[in-house]
Amino acid sequence: MFLHFSSIMIQRIQTIWFFLASVAFFALFLFAYVHYSDNGMAKALKVTGAYENVNGQVVQTEPFLGLTIVTVLIAIIPLVAIFLFKERKKQIALAYITIVAILGYFFWMYKITREVIGDFQLQPENYGIGIFLPSIAILFLIFAIKGIRKDENLIRSTDRLRG
């Protein structure tokens, strides 16, 4: 009876880690990852596009449709993994796939940033909260993998006790 209750997805710590990884990635829609000033105009880059302040209004000057779509897709993967709580190997595989996807995503963000800002030299003060969110999501995914492995070890040890 105890093992049955321990396999319920809400009671497992990796569920929380997967959820937090997803939330961290969805938060990219809220926070800019780069802020800079070009010819006195304040500009910001978010996953949805390039924005600048025009006459007191924030206006999107260039959309990043592909980046927006990929952001949603990557953020959904950890949510899907939550519902695979009975298939721990698939959860681990999805976590690793998501980590690799996030690393590729970082490179894509860098490429887009270079295309938009041109020869502007970014300084540490130009980076926004959004630049750290993918790394935080990776950290949460690593914690989820550790939680799944801990479950695996617990199940193996109970199987040894029974057998």
N, C-alpha and C positions, 0 to 999 in steps of 0.2 A: 504494500500500500504506500509506503514512504517513497519508494522509487517512482511510483506513478505521479505523485504530487511534485516531486523534484523535477520532473520533465516538463511541467507546465511552463510555457514560455515566459510568463511574467515573473516567475520566481527565479529566473536564471539571470545572473549578472551580465552575461553577454548581450541579453536583450537590451539592457540599458545602454551598453556601449555602442551597439549597432544604432540605436535610436539617436544617441548623442552625435555619432558620426554623421548621420543623415541631417540632423538639425544644424550642425556646424557647416555642412556643405550648402544647405538651403540658405543659411545666413549670408552667403555670398551675394544674394540678391539685395540685401540691406546695406552692405558696407562696400565702399570703394576700396580697390586694392592699390591704386596709385592716385596721388593728388599732385598737381604741379601748376605752375603759372607760366603761361606763354604770352609774351608781349603784354603783360599786365592783366591777362584774362585768366581767371581761375578755372582750371579744368580738372576733371576726375575721370578715372576709368573704373567701370564696374563690369560685371560679367554680361550685363545687358547692353553695354555700349559706352561710348565716350560722351561725356557731359561737360557743358561749360555754362558759366553764369553770364547771361545776356540780359542787360537792363534789369537786374535783380531777379530774374527768372532762371531757373535751372532748365537748360534745354539739351535734349539728346542730339548730338551733332553727327554721330555715327553709330548705327546699331551693330551689335555683335550677335546675330541670330544663331550662328553655329555654336558659339560658346555658350549661349543661353540654353540651347537644347541639350548640349552635352552636360551642362551643369545639372539640369533636372535629371537626366538619365543616371549620372553618377550618384546623385543624392538619393535616388530611389532604390539602388541596389542594396544598401544596408537594410532598408525597410523590408525588402523582399526576403533577405536572409533571416530576419526575425521569424517569419512564418515558416521557415524550414527547420524549426527547432528540433524536429525528430530526425533530421538528416544532418548530423554534425559535420560530416566530411564536405557536404555541399556548402554549408555555412563557411567553413574554412576556405574553400575554393573561392567563394564569392568575395570573401574578405580580401584574399590575395589579389584577385582580379581587380577589385576596387582600388587597392593600393597602387597597383601598376597603372590603372587608368588615371588616378590622381597625379601620379608622377608625369605621365604624358600630358595631362591637362596643364600642369605647371609650365612645361616647355611651350605649350601652345599659348598660354597667357603671356609668357615672355615674348614670343614672336609677335603677337598682336600688339603688345605694348611698344616694342621697338618700331613697328610699322606706324603706329599712331604718333608717338612722340618724336620720332626721327632722331636727330643728333643731340637732343636734350639729355644731359647727364643727370640721372637720378641719384639723389642723396638719401640717406636713411630717413630723413624727415618727410620724404615724398611718399613713403609707403603707408598705406592705410591698414585698417584692421583686416580687410579682406585678404591681404596677402598671407596672413597667418592661418586663416581658417582651413585651407586644405591640409596643412601640416597637423593641425589639431584633429581633423577628421582621421588622418592616418594613425595618429596616436590612439584614438578611440578604437579604431579597427584592430590595432595590435593588442589592446586590452581585451577586445572581444575574442580574438584568437586564443589568448592565454586562458580566458574563461572557458572556452570550448574544450581546450586541451585538459583543463582541470576536471571538467565533467567526464571526459573520456577516461582519464585515470581513475576517477571515482567509480565509474561503471566497471572498468576492468578489475578493480580491487574487490568490488562486491561480487562479480562473477567468480573470482578465484575463491572467495569465501564460500560461495554456494557449491562450487564444483569440487 
